[in-house]
């Protein structure tokens, strides 16, 4: 589609112009916007796209070769990340940092994403070229050899198209200043205390090892996703290693189902790791360490009742068992290991400091008894280490250099370091980030499990759940989730995030590509008879998306009897001219009523009428037997309060209605919808196909996808 890019003369969007040239997307330029304006893509239809990245994504999808936006959804997500990062090169103070980062990234890569040229390469290439003389000087030096090699290879392949654009728009001083770089990549600036600090303390390129350590007691949720993606980011930034380690120290909660689905979710997020390990791999060594600490007098066995122990810790009162001899402790430890009745009354505690103001240092529990079978090692062990004991030990043993932990664990950092010290193991640096909290959302796996066990949801993949599988099933694209989380960066500020922001990002990704279809509500529809309509129905082949050919075609049937939604029919007046979408205008001649309710409209086509003069633009379906039965499913939050306070019980704030199904009829093309396909029902919103067409007696199930606007409650 012919389009025009309008921009201000002082800041031409050469990345857009270069990308369009390489992609063979016809584009005319109009440098008439006022200074400081964002570039705007104007279509002949009157539609507009604002901003560099939305326009670049449009060009990527309209390109003559499909791989320009990546070969798959994961690559597309990486493309979007690079588009956000590209402006960093135009920020003078960040230019050298950006060059260094991308030079390291390209050490073993030919292209930024995948194995072919994408819009990401063109965006970064154009911004480098836009620097002008400063980049030209660096290009001649040997400082960033990988970056220069990559730049020159694109120059060699497409220089005939690109260099004329650069010559026209870039002078010696470059094209001017650009917006600040993406938050996720911005190096901390002391002048801006709100900017996230993304440098790991003491980190060296090639020597960093991080780990993502979920407990296999549930599925990965949006909070875990932030931790996983930040670990991925730092591993890539420092060309280091990423270990996925399952913290499987509580057999009562854990299962192989959770392990398998966590790995599935990690793959969904596009996270590549170097190894998968389990804390249970180290059970023998952990037991040896516990026994060693007992022998050194740094730990003891305590049989104090649980509630009394908790009270003593709060009050700083030493346990009577603290003065046990080493022999007494070892004897009780043996009872624990054997799972005897005596041993089951005991636990192992570290002998730290019962008067420390930081209560986490008041003799924490290291080992406890549990006779439940373990999902990997069965009933081999009767004792299991606590997370606080196992985590620092395994971190140090596996060579982890930086342990990323959410700031809710801040008070336990001193405990982590003290335990490492008592074990005589090397120091592992803790790096904190803020936990991702969402409004109207529970992220506690214990509370989510309650919904599963009490059948308030289908399972862990329910679209009302904040699990990765749940929100993807609801219709969220993984690249939207990645964008949303990385925009938060590694900030330590505690934030309560709105879902609307996430769904707004998602809409920007799905709208340019998802097919358009039509539906009317089955129990709320009105027949519209067109007296001069076609005596015999005929079919036209129309695009499923007027601006994206990749969405394919659909067959639309035109007949003299069509269905309208009742809500549309109820606002039509006799004599009014309306527009039937994808057809033309019609004039209402008669409105039939029964008991004050509209039962039929009668009118005639007026195809020569102007669609610009009508107030109502109506969706419609032909009155035919091959319409597809649909079930339109809407969801609401599981709890009714935006944020629960610590002393509030979630059971007191359950939302009474969280799912509503509405029967509808869809156009015949919806027989071909695939499972997981995202579409837009014209004038109704976006939907994801959860159950495709099987037979006419079984409806196609479509899940409503939020679009970022405030949703009305289902109550």
C-alpha positions as CSV (number, residue, x, y, z in Angstrom):
1,X,0.0,0.0,0.0
2,X,1.4,3.4,-1.0
3,X,2.1,5.5,2.1
4,X,3.8,8.7,3.1
5,X,6.2,9.2,6.0
6,X,5.9,12.7,7.5
7,X,8.6,14.0,9.9
8,X,10.4,17.1,11.0
9,X,13.2,18.3,8.9
10,X,15.6,18.5,11.8
11,X,15.3,14.8,12.7
12,X,14.6,12.6,9.6
13,X,13.9,9.0,10.5
14,X,16.6,7.4,8.4
15,X,16.0,4.0,9.9
16,X,12.5,4.0,8.5
17,X,13.6,5.3,5.1
18,X,16.4,2.8,4.9
19,X,14.3,-0.1,6.0
20,X,11.5,0.7,3.5
21,X,14.1,0.9,0.7
22,X,15.6,-2.5,1.5
23,X,12.2,-4.1,2.1
24,X,10.8,-2.7,-1.2
25,X,8.0,-1.0,0.6
26,X,6.9,2.1,-1.4
27,X,7.2,5.2,0.7
28,X,7.1,9.0,-0.1
29,X,8.7,11.5,2.2
30,X,7.2,14.7,3.6
31,X,9.5,16.7,5.9
32,X,6.8,19.2,6.9
33,X,6.1,18.3,10.6
34,X,7.1,20.9,13.3
35,X,10.4,20.4,15.1
36,X,10.3,17.7,17.8
37,X,7.4,15.8,16.2
38,X,7.4,12.0,16.0
39,X,7.4,10.6,12.5
40,X,4.0,9.6,11.2
41,X,3.1,7.1,8.5
42,X,0.1,8.2,6.6
43,X,-1.9,5.8,4.5
44,X,-4.2,6.7,1.6
45,X,-7.1,5.3,3.6
46,X,-6.5,8.1,6.2
47,X,-5.1,5.7,8.8
48,X,-2.0,6.8,10.7
49,X,0.9,5.1,12.5
50,X,2.9,7.3,15.0
51,X,6.5,6.8,16.2
52,X,9.6,5.1,14.8
53,X,9.1,1.6,16.1
54,X,5.5,1.1,15.1
55,X,6.4,2.2,11.6
56,X,9.4,-0.1,11.5
57,X,7.3,-3.0,12.6
58,X,4.7,-2.2,9.8
59,X,7.5,-2.2,7.3
60,X,8.9,-5.5,8.6
61,X,5.5,-7.1,8.1
62,X,4.9,-5.5,4.7
63,X,8.4,-6.5,3.4
64,X,8.8,-8.6,0.3
65,X,10.6,-11.3,2.3
66,X,8.8,-12.6,5.5
67,X,11.9,-13.2,7.6
68,X,12.4,-9.4,7.9
69,X,10.6,-9.5,11.2
70,X,12.2,-12.8,12.4
71,X,11.5,-16.5,11.5
72,X,9.2,-17.1,14.5
73,X,7.6,-15.5,17.5
74,X,10.7,-15.7,19.7
75,X,12.9,-14.1,17.0
76,X,10.2,-11.4,16.6
77,X,10.4,-10.7,20.3
78,X,14.2,-10.2,20.0
79,X,13.6,-7.9,17.0
80,X,11.4,-5.7,19.1
81,X,14.0,-5.6,21.9
82,X,16.6,-4.4,19.4
83,X,14.3,-1.7,18.0
84,X,14.0,-0.4,21.5
85,X,17.7,-0.4,22.0
86,X,18.7,1.1,18.6
87,X,18.3,4.8,19.7
88,X,21.0,4.3,22.3
89,X,23.6,5.0,19.6
90,X,22.2,8.4,19.1
91,X,22.6,9.4,22.7
92,X,26.1,11.0,22.9
93,X,26.9,9.9,26.4
94,X,25.8,6.3,25.8
95,X,27.4,5.9,22.3
96,X,30.6,4.2,23.4
97,X,28.8,1.9,25.9
98,X,26.4,0.9,23.2
99,X,29.3,0.1,20.7
100,X,31.0,-2.0,23.3
101,X,27.9,-3.9,24.2
102,X,26.9,-4.7,20.6
103,X,30.5,-5.5,19.6
104,X,30.6,-8.2,22.3
105,X,27.2,-9.5,21.3
106,X,28.3,-9.9,17.7
107,X,31.4,-11.8,18.6
108,X,29.9,-15.1,17.4
109,X,26.9,-13.8,15.3
110,X,26.5,-12.6,11.7
111,X,23.2,-10.8,12.4
112,X,21.5,-9.4,15.5
113,X,18.6,-11.8,15.4
114,X,18.6,-15.3,13.9
115,X,20.5,-16.2,10.7
116,X,19.3,-13.5,8.3
117,X,18.8,-9.8,7.9
118,X,16.0,-8.4,10.0
119,X,14.5,-5.0,10.6
120,X,16.6,-5.0,13.8
121,X,19.9,-4.9,11.8
122,X,18.6,-2.0,9.6
123,X,17.5,0.0,12.7
124,X,20.9,-0.3,14.4
125,X,22.8,0.1,11.2
126,X,20.9,3.3,10.3
127,X,21.4,4.8,13.7
128,X,25.1,4.1,13.6
129,X,25.3,5.7,10.2
130,X,23.3,8.6,11.6
131,X,26.1,9.4,14.0
132,X,28.1,10.9,11.2
133,X,31.8,11.7,11.6
134,X,32.1,10.1,15.0
135,X,31.1,6.7,13.7
136,X,33.2,7.1,10.6
137,X,36.3,7.6,12.7
138,X,35.5,4.6,14.9
139,X,34.8,2.5,11.8
140,X,38.3,3.2,10.5
141,X,39.9,2.2,13.8
142,X,40.2,-1.3,15.2
143,X,38.4,-0.7,18.4
144,X,35.1,-2.5,17.7
145,X,36.0,-5.1,15.1
146,X,32.9,-7.3,15.4
147,X,30.6,-4.3,15.2
148,X,32.5,-2.9,12.2
149,X,32.5,-6.3,10.4
150,X,28.8,-6.5,10.9
151,X,28.2,-2.9,9.7
152,X,30.5,-3.4,6.6
153,X,28.7,-6.6,5.7
154,X,25.3,-4.9,5.5
155,X,27.0,-2.0,3.7
156,X,28.4,-4.4,1.1
157,X,25.0,-6.1,0.6
158,X,22.7,-3.1,0.5
159,X,25.0,-0.1,0.2
160,X,23.6,0.9,-3.2
161,X,20.3,1.5,-1.5
162,X,21.4,2.7,1.9
163,X,24.3,5.1,1.1
164,X,22.2,7.5,-1.0
165,X,19.8,7.9,1.9
166,X,22.7,8.5,4.4
167,X,24.2,11.0,2.0
168,X,20.9,12.8,1.7
169,X,20.1,13.1,5.4
170,X,23.3,12.8,7.4
171,X,26.0,15.4,7.7
172,X,29.3,15.3,9.5
173,X,27.7,16.0,12.8
174,X,25.0,13.4,12.3
175,X,21.3,13.7,12.3
176,X,21.0,15.2,15.8
177,X,19.9,13.9,19.1
178,X,17.5,11.1,19.7
179,X,15.3,10.0,22.6
180,X,17.0,8.4,25.6
181,X,17.8,4.7,25.3
182,X,15.6,1.9,26.5
183,X,15.5,1.7,30.3
184,X,16.6,-1.9,30.3
185,X,19.9,-1.0,28.7
186,X,20.5,2.4,30.3
187,X,23.6,2.6,32.5
188,X,22.9,4.2,35.9
189,X,23.2,7.9,35.9
190,X,23.7,9.5,39.3
191,X,21.8,12.6,38.0
192,X,18.7,10.4,37.5
193,X,18.1,8.4,40.7
194,X,15.1,6.7,39.2
195,X,17.0,5.1,36.3
196,X,17.7,1.4,36.9
197,X,21.2,0.4,37.6
198,X,21.9,-2.5,35.2
199,X,25.6,-3.1,35.8
200,X,26.3,-6.1,38.0
201,X,28.9,-5.2,40.8
202,X,32.3,-6.5,40.0
203,X,31.1,-8.3,36.8
204,X,33.6,-9.0,34.1
205,X,32.7,-10.0,30.5
206,X,33.1,-13.7,30.0
207,X,33.3,-14.4,33.8
208,X,29.7,-14.0,34.9
209,X,27.5,-16.9,36.0
210,X,23.9,-16.4,37.1
211,X,21.1,-18.8,37.9
212,X,17.4,-18.9,37.8
213,X,16.2,-21.1,40.6
214,X,12.5,-21.8,40.7
215,X,10.9,-24.2,43.1
216,X,9.0,-26.9,41.2
217,X,5.8,-26.3,43.3
218,X,3.7,-24.6,40.6
219,X,3.9,-23.2,37.1
220,X,6.0,-20.2,36.1
221,X,4.0,-16.9,36.7
222,X,4.6,-13.3,35.6
223,X,6.7,-12.6,38.7
224,X,9.0,-15.5,38.0
225,X,9.2,-14.4,34.4
226,X,10.8,-11.1,35.5
227,X,13.5,-12.9,37.4
228,X,14.1,-15.4,34.5
229,X,14.4,-12.6,31.9
230,X,16.7,-10.5,34.0
231,X,19.0,-13.5,34.5
232,X,18.9,-14.0,30.7
233,X,19.7,-10.3,30.1
234,X,22.8,-10.3,32.4
235,X,24.1,-13.6,31.1
236,X,23.9,-12.2,27.5
237,X,25.2,-8.7,28.5
238,X,28.3,-10.2,30.1
239,X,28.7,-13.2,27.7
240,X,28.4,-15.4,30.7
241,X,26.6,-18.6,31.8
242,X,23.0,-19.1,32.9
243,X,22.0,-22.1,35.0
244,X,18.4,-23.2,35.5
245,X,18.3,-24.9,38.9
246,X,15.3,-26.4,40.4
247,X,15.2,-25.7,44.2
248,X,13.5,-29.1,45.0
249,X,14.0,-29.2,48.8
250,X,10.4,-29.7,49.8
251,X,8.9,-33.0,48.6
252,X,5.5,-32.2,50.0
253,X,4.9,-29.5,47.4
254,X,6.9,-30.6,44.4
255,X,6.3,-32.8,41.3
256,X,7.7,-33.8,37.9
257,X,4.6,-32.1,36.4
258,X,5.9,-28.8,37.7
259,X,9.4,-29.4,36.5
260,X,8.3,-30.2,33.0
261,X,6.0,-27.2,32.8
262,X,8.6,-24.8,34.2
263,X,11.0,-25.9,31.5
264,X,8.3,-25.5,28.9
265,X,7.6,-21.9,30.2
266,X,11.3,-21.1,30.2
267,X,11.5,-22.2,26.5
268,X,8.4,-20.1,25.8
269,X,10.2,-17.0,27.1
270,X,13.0,-17.7,24.7
271,X,15.5,-18.2,27.5
272,X,18.6,-20.2,26.5
273,X,20.5,-21.8,29.4
274,X,23.8,-23.6,29.7
275,X,22.7,-26.3,32.2
276,X,19.7,-27.6,34.1
277,X,20.6,-28.7,37.7
278,X,18.6,-29.7,40.8
279,X,19.4,-28.9,44.4
280,X,18.6,-32.6,45.0
281,X,21.7,-33.4,42.9
282,X,23.7,-32.0,45.9
283,X,21.8,-33.7,48.8
284,X,24.8,-35.9,49.8
285,X,27.1,-32.9,49.9
286,X,24.6,-30.7,51.7
287,X,24.2,-33.4,54.4
288,X,28.0,-33.6,54.7
289,X,28.2,-29.8,55.2
290,X,25.4,-29.9,57.8
291,X,27.3,-32.6,59.8
292,X,30.5,-30.6,59.4
293,X,28.9,-27.5,60.9
294,X,27.6,-29.6,63.8
295,X,31.0,-30.9,64.5
296,X,32.5,-27.4,64.3
297,X,29.9,-26.2,66.8
298,X,28.4,-23.9,64.2
299,X,25.0,-25.7,64.2
300,X,23.0,-27.7,66.6
301,X,19.9,-30.0,66.7
302,X,16.9,-28.5,68.4
303,X,13.7,-30.4,69.5
304,X,11.9,-27.2,70.7
305,X,8.2,-27.3,69.6
306,X,7.6,-25.2,66.5
307,X,5.4,-22.5,68.1
308,X,7.8,-22.1,71.0
309,X,10.8,-21.9,68.7
310,X,9.0,-19.1,66.7
311,X,8.3,-17.2,69.8
312,X,11.8,-17.5,71.1
313,X,13.3,-16.3,67.8
314,X,11.0,-13.2,67.9
315,X,12.0,-12.4,71.5
316,X,15.7,-13.2,71.0
317,X,15.6,-16.1,73.6
318,X,18.2,-18.8,73.2
319,X,17.0,-22.4,72.9
320,X,17.9,-24.7,75.7
321,X,19.3,-27.0,73.0
322,X,21.9,-24.4,72.0
323,X,24.3,-25.7,74.6
324,X,24.0,-29.4,73.5
325,X,27.4,-31.1,73.2
326,X,28.6,-32.0,69.7
327,X,28.0,-35.7,70.6
328,X,24.4,-35.0,71.6
329,X,23.8,-33.1,68.4
330,X,25.4,-35.8,66.2
331,X,23.3,-38.5,68.0
332,X,20.1,-36.5,67.3
333,X,21.2,-35.8,63.8
334,X,21.5,-39.5,63.2
335,X,17.9,-39.9,64.5
336,X,16.8,-37.3,62.0
337,X,18.6,-38.9,59.1
338,X,16.9,-42.3,59.9
339,X,13.5,-40.6,60.3
340,X,12.8,-42.1,63.7
341,X,10.0,-40.8,66.0
342,X,12.7,-39.0,68.0
343,X,14.3,-37.5,64.9
344,X,11.0,-36.3,63.6
345,X,10.7,-34.0,66.6
346,X,14.0,-32.2,65.7
347,X,15.5,-29.8,63.2
348,X,19.1,-28.5,62.7
349,X,19.7,-24.8,63.4
350,X,22.6,-22.6,62.6
351,X,24.3,-21.2,65.7
352,X,24.5,-17.5,64.6
353,X,23.3,-14.7,66.9
354,X,20.0,-14.8,68.8
355,X,20.3,-11.1,69.8
356,X,20.9,-9.8,66.3
357,X,18.4,-7.0,65.4
358,X,18.1,-8.8,62.0
359,X,15.8,-11.7,63.0
360,X,17.0,-13.8,60.0
361,X,20.3,-14.3,61.8
362,X,18.6,-15.6,65.0
363,X,19.6,-19.3,64.6
364,X,17.8,-20.1,61.3
365,X,16.7,-23.7,60.5
366,X,19.0,-25.5,58.2
367,X,17.5,-29.0,58.1
368,X,14.1,-30.5,58.8
369,X,12.5,-34.0,58.6
370,X,10.0,-35.0,55.9
371,X,9.0,-38.5,55.1
372,X,7.0,-37.7,52.0
373,X,8.6,-39.3,48.8
374,X,10.7,-36.9,46.7
375,X,9.8,-36.6,43.0
376,X,13.3,-37.4,41.9
377,X,14.9,-39.5,44.7
378,X,11.9,-41.2,46.1
379,X,12.1,-42.2,49.8
380,X,15.9,-42.2,50.0
381,X,16.0,-39.3,52.4
382,X,14.1,-38.4,55.5
383,X,15.8,-35.0,56.0
384,X,15.8,-32.0,53.6
385,X,17.7,-28.7,53.7
386,X,15.9,-25.4,53.9
387,X,16.1,-23.0,51.0
388,X,18.2,-20.6,53.2
389,X,20.8,-23.3,53.8
390,X,20.9,-25.0,50.4
391,X,20.8,-21.9,48.2
392,X,24.2,-20.2,49.2
393,X,25.9,-23.6,49.3
394,X,24.8,-24.7,45.8
395,X,25.4,-21.2,44.4
396,X,29.0,-21.3,45.5
397,X,29.5,-24.9,44.4
398,X,28.1,-24.3,40.9
399,X,30.3,-21.2,40.3
400,X,27.5,-18.7,40.5
401,X,29.1,-15.2,40.6
402,X,25.9,-13.1,41.0
403,X,22.7,-14.3,42.7
404,X,19.7,-12.3,41.5
405,X,17.0,-12.1,44.3
406,X,13.9,-9.9,44.6
407,X,14.2,-7.2,47.2
408,X,11.6,-8.9,49.5
409,X,14.6,-11.1,50.6
410,X,16.7,-8.1,51.5
411,X,16.7,-8.8,55.3
412,X,18.0,-12.3,54.6
413,X,21.0,-11.1,52.6
414,X,23.1,-10.9,55.7
415,X,22.1,-14.5,56.6
416,X,23.1,-15.7,53.1
417,X,26.6,-14.2,53.4
418,X,27.0,-15.4,57.0
419,X,26.1,-19.0,56.1
420,X,28.6,-18.9,53.2
421,X,31.2,-17.6,55.7
422,X,30.5,-20.4,58.2
423,X,30.7,-23.0,55.4
424,X,34.1,-21.6,54.4
425,X,32.9,-21.1,50.8
426,X,33.6,-18.3,48.4
427,X,31.4,-15.1,48.4
428,X,28.6,-14.9,45.8
429,X,27.4,-11.4,45.1
430,X,23.7,-10.8,45.7
431,X,22.0,-8.4,43.2
432,X,18.5,-7.2,44.1
433,X,15.6,-6.2,41.9
434,X,12.0,-5.3,42.8
435,X,9.4,-8.0,42.7
436,X,6.8,-7.6,40.0
437,X,3.4,-7.1,41.6
438,X,0.2,-6.8,39.5
439,X,-3.1,-5.2,40.6
440,X,-6.0,-7.6,41.4
441,X,-3.5,-10.5,41.3
442,X,-2.2,-13.2,43.6
443,X,1.3,-14.5,42.9
444,X,1.7,-16.8,45.9
445,X,1.8,-20.4,44.6
446,X,0.1,-21.5,47.8
447,X,-2.8,-19.3,47.0
448,X,-2.9,-20.2,43.3
449,X,-2.9,-23.9,44.3
450,X,-6.0,-23.2,46.4
451,X,-7.9,-22.1,43.3
452,X,-6.7,-25.3,41.4
453,X,-7.6,-27.7,44.3
454,X,-11.0,-26.0,44.9
455,X,-11.8,-26.1,41.1
456,X,-12.3,-22.3,41.0
457,X,-10.2,-22.5,37.8
458,X,-9.6,-25.3,35.2
459,X,-5.9,-25.8,36.1
460,X,-2.6,-23.9,36.2
461,X,-3.1,-22.9,32.5
462,X,-6.5,-21.1,33.2
463,X,-6.7,-17.8,31.4
464,X,-7.5,-16.0,34.7
465,X,-4.2,-17.2,36.2
466,X,-1.0,-15.0,36.1
467,X,1.0,-18.0,35.0
468,X,2.9,-17.7,31.7
469,X,0.7,-20.5,30.2
470,X,-2.4,-18.8,31.5
471,X,-1.8,-15.3,30.1
472,X,-0.6,-16.8,26.8
473,X,-3.8,-18.8,26.6
474,X,-5.7,-15.6,27.2
475,X,-4.1,-14.1,24.1
476,X,-0.9,-12.4,25.3
477,X,2.0,-12.6,22.9
478,X,5.3,-13.6,24.6
479,X,7.0,-10.6,22.9
480,X,4.6,-8.3,24.7
481,X,5.4,-9.9,28.1
482,X,9.1,-9.6,27.4
483,X,8.8,-5.9,26.4
484,X,6.7,-5.2,29.5
485,X,9.1,-6.9,31.9
486,X,12.3,-5.5,30.4
487,X,10.8,-2.0,30.5
488,X,10.8,-2.4,34.3
489,X,14.5,-3.0,34.1
490,X,16.5,-4.1,37.2
491,X,14.9,-1.3,39.3
492,X,14.8,-1.8,43.0
493,X,11.7,0.4,43.3
494,X,8.6,-1.5,44.5
495,X,5.8,-1.0,42.0
496,X,2.2,-2.2,41.7
497,X,1.8,-2.6,37.9
498,X,-1.4,-2.3,36.0
499,X,-2.4,-5.1,33.6
500,X,-3.7,-2.4,31.2
501,X,-0.2,-1.4,30.3
502,X,0.7,-5.0,29.4
503,X,-2.4,-5.4,27.3
504,X,-1.7,-2.1,25.5
505,X,1.7,-3.4,24.4
506,X,0.1,-6.6,23.3
507,X,-2.5,-4.8,21.2
508,X,0.3,-2.9,19.3
509,X,1.8,-6.3,18.4
510,X,-1.3,-8.2,17.4
511,X,-3.3,-5.5,15.7
512,X,-1.1,-5.1,12.6
513,X,-1.3,-8.8,11.8
514,X,-4.4,-10.4,13.2
515,X,-7.2,-11.3,10.7
516,X,-10.6,-9.6,10.9
517,X,-13.8,-11.6,11.1
518,X,-17.5,-10.9,11.8
519,X,-19.9,-12.2,14.5
520,X,-23.4,-11.5,15.8
521,X,-24.7,-12.5,19.2
522,X,-26.9,-15.6,18.7
523,X,-29.7,-14.6,21.2
524,X,-29.5,-10.9,20.4
525,X,-29.9,-10.4,16.7
526,X,-32.3,-8.9,14.2
527,X,-33.0,-9.9,10.6
528,X,-32.6,-7.1,8.0
529,X,-34.4,-7.7,4.7
530,X,-33.0,-5.8,1.7
531,X,-35.9,-5.6,-0.8
532,X,-33.5,-4.8,-3.7
533,X,-30.8,-7.2,-2.5
534,X,-29.3,-10.0,-4.6
535,X,-32.0,-12.6,-5.4
536,X,-29.3,-15.2,-5.4
537,X,-26.5,-14.9,-2.9
538,X,-23.0,-14.2,-4.3
539,X,-19.5,-14.5,-2.9
540,X,-16.6,-12.0,-2.9
541,X,-13.1,-12.8,-1.9
542,X,-11.9,-10.1,0.6
543,X,-8.7,-9.7,2.6
544,X,-8.8,-10.9,6.2
545,X,-6.8,-7.7,7.0
546,X,-6.9,-4.7,4.8
547,X,-3.4,-3.6,5.6
548,X,-1.6,-6.9,6.0
549,X,-1.6,-9.3,3.1
550,X,0.0,-12.0,5.2
551,X,-3.4,-12.5,7.0
552,X,-4.8,-14.1,3.8
553,X,-8.2,-14.0,2.2
554,X,-11.8,-14.8,3.3
555,X,-15.0,-15.5,1.3
556,X,-17.8,-13.1,2.1
557,X,-21.4,-14.0,1.1
558,X,-23.8,-11.2,0.1
559,X,-27.6,-12.0,0.4
560,X,-30.9,-10.2,0.6
561,X,-31.4,-11.2,4.2
562,X,-28.7,-10.4,6.7
563,X,-28.3,-10.5,10.5
564,X,-27.5,-7.4,12.6
565,X,-26.7,-7.3,16.3
566,X,-29.8,-6.2,18.3
567,X,-27.8,-3.4,20.0
568,X,-27.2,-1.9,16.5
569,X,-30.8,-2.4,15.3
570,X,-32.2,-0.8,18.4
571,X,-30.5,2.6,17.6
572,X,-31.6,2.8,14.0
573,X,-34.4,5.2,12.9
574,X,-36.8,4.8,10.1
575,X,-35.6,6.5,7.0
576,X,-32.0,6.5,8.2
577,X,-29.1,5.7,5.9
578,X,-26.5,3.3,7.4
579,X,-23.3,1.7,6.1
580,X,-23.0,-2.1,5.9
581,X,-19.3,-2.7,6.3
582,X,-17.5,-4.2,3.2
583,X,-20.7,-3.7,1.1
584,X,-22.1,-0.2,1.0
585,X,-25.0,1.9,2.2
586,X,-28.6,0.9,2.9
587,X,-31.7,3.0,3.8
588,X,-34.2,1.8,6.5
589,X,-37.7,1.8,5.1
590,X,-39.6,-0.1,7.9
591,X,-39.0,-1.2,11.5
592,X,-41.2,-4.1,12.6
593,X,-42.0,-4.4,16.4
594,X,-43.7,-6.9,18.7
595,X,-44.4,-5.9,22.3
596,X,-42.1,-3.0,21.9
597,X,-39.2,-5.2,20.7
598,X,-37.7,-4.9,17.2
599,X,-38.2,-8.1,15.3
600,X,-37.2,-7.1,11.7
601,X,-35.8,-4.3,9.7
602,X,-36.8,-3.8,6.0
603,X,-34.8,-1.5,3.7
604,X,-33.1,-1.2,0.4
605,X,-29.5,-1.0,-0.7
606,X,-28.2,2.5,-1.7
607,X,-24.7,1.5,-2.9
608,X,-24.1,4.9,-4.5
609,X,-24.5,6.6,-1.1
610,X,-21.4,8.1,0.6
611,X,-20.1,6.1,3.6
612,X,-18.7,9.4,4.9
613,X,-22.2,10.8,5.6
614,X,-23.6,7.9,7.6
615,X,-23.5,7.8,11.4
616,X,-23.7,4.0,11.8
617,X,-21.2,1.6,10.3
618,X,-22.6,-1.9,10.9
619,X,-21.2,-5.4,10.9
620,X,-23.5,-8.0,9.5
621,X,-23.7,-11.7,8.5
622,X,-25.8,-13.3,5.7
623,X,-28.8,-15.4,6.8
624,X,-27.3,-18.8,5.9
625,X,-27.0,-22.2,7.5
626,X,-23.2,-22.4,7.3
627,X,-22.6,-19.7,9.9
628,X,-20.3,-21.0,12.6
629,X,-21.5,-21.4,16.2
630,X,-19.3,-19.5,18.7
631,X,-18.8,-19.2,22.4
632,X,-17.4,-15.8,23.3
633,X,-15.7,-16.0,26.7
634,X,-14.9,-13.0,28.9
635,X,-12.8,-13.1,32.1
636,X,-12.5,-11.0,35.2
637,X,-10.0,-10.8,38.0
638,X,-10.0,-13.6,40.6
639,X,-10.0,-11.2,43.5
640,X,-12.1,-8.0,43.9
641,X,-9.5,-5.8,45.6
642,X,-6.7,-4.0,43.8
643,X,-4.1,-4.7,46.5
644,X,-4.5,-7.0,49.5
645,X,-2.8,-5.8,52.7
646,X,-0.6,-8.2,54.6
647,X,-3.3,-8.9,57.2
648,X,-6.1,-9.5,54.7
649,X,-7.3,-12.9,53.7
650,X,-7.7,-13.4,50.0
651,X,-10.7,-15.7,50.7
652,X,-12.6,-12.6,51.9
653,X,-12.0,-10.9,48.6
654,X,-12.9,-13.5,46.0
655,X,-14.6,-12.1,42.9
656,X,-18.0,-13.9,42.6
657,X,-18.1,-13.9,38.8
658,X,-14.9,-14.3,36.8
659,X,-16.0,-16.0,33.6
660,X,-18.9,-15.3,31.3
661,X,-19.8,-17.2,28.0
662,X,-22.0,-15.6,25.3
663,X,-23.3,-17.7,22.4
664,X,-22.7,-16.1,19.0
665,X,-22.6,-16.8,15.2
666,X,-19.5,-16.2,13.1
667,X,-18.8,-16.0,9.4
668,X,-18.3,-19.3,7.6
669,X,-14.5,-18.7,7.3
670,X,-14.1,-19.2,11.0
671,X,-14.3,-23.0,10.4
672,X,-10.7,-22.7,9.4
673,X,-9.4,-21.0,12.6
674,X,-6.5,-22.8,14.1
675,X,-6.0,-23.4,17.8
676,X,-4.2,-20.4,19.3
677,X,-4.9,-18.1,16.4
678,X,-5.7,-14.5,17.3
679,X,-8.3,-12.6,15.4
680,X,-10.3,-9.4,15.7
681,X,-14.1,-9.6,15.6
682,X,-15.1,-6.4,13.9
683,X,-16.4,-3.9,16.4
684,X,-16.2,-6.5,19.2
685,X,-12.6,-6.8,20.1
686,X,-9.7,-9.2,19.9
687,X,-10.0,-13.0,20.6
688,X,-7.9,-16.0,20.8
689,X,-9.2,-19.4,19.5
690,X,-9.0,-21.9,22.3
691,X,-11.1,-24.6,20.7
692,X,-11.3,-24.6,16.9
693,X,-14.2,-25.9,14.7
694,X,-14.9,-29.6,15.0
695,X,-18.6,-29.9,14.1
696,X,-21.7,-27.6,14.0
697,X,-23.1,-28.9,17.3
698,X,-19.9,-27.8,19.1
699,X,-19.1,-24.1,19.2
700,X,-15.7,-22.6,18.4
701,X,-14.5,-21.2,21.7
702,X,-13.0,-17.7,21.6
703,X,-11.3,-16.1,24.6
704,X,-11.7,-12.3,24.8
705,X,-8.3,-10.5,24.8
706,X,-8.1,-7.2,26.8
707,X,-6.9,-4.3,24.7
708,X,-5.6,-2.0,27.5
709,X,-8.8,-0.1,28.0
710,X,-10.6,-0.3,31.3
711,X,-12.8,-3.5,31.3
712,X,-16.3,-3.5,32.8
713,X,-16.7,-5.9,35.7
714,X,-18.7,-9.1,34.8
715,X,-20.7,-8.8,38.1
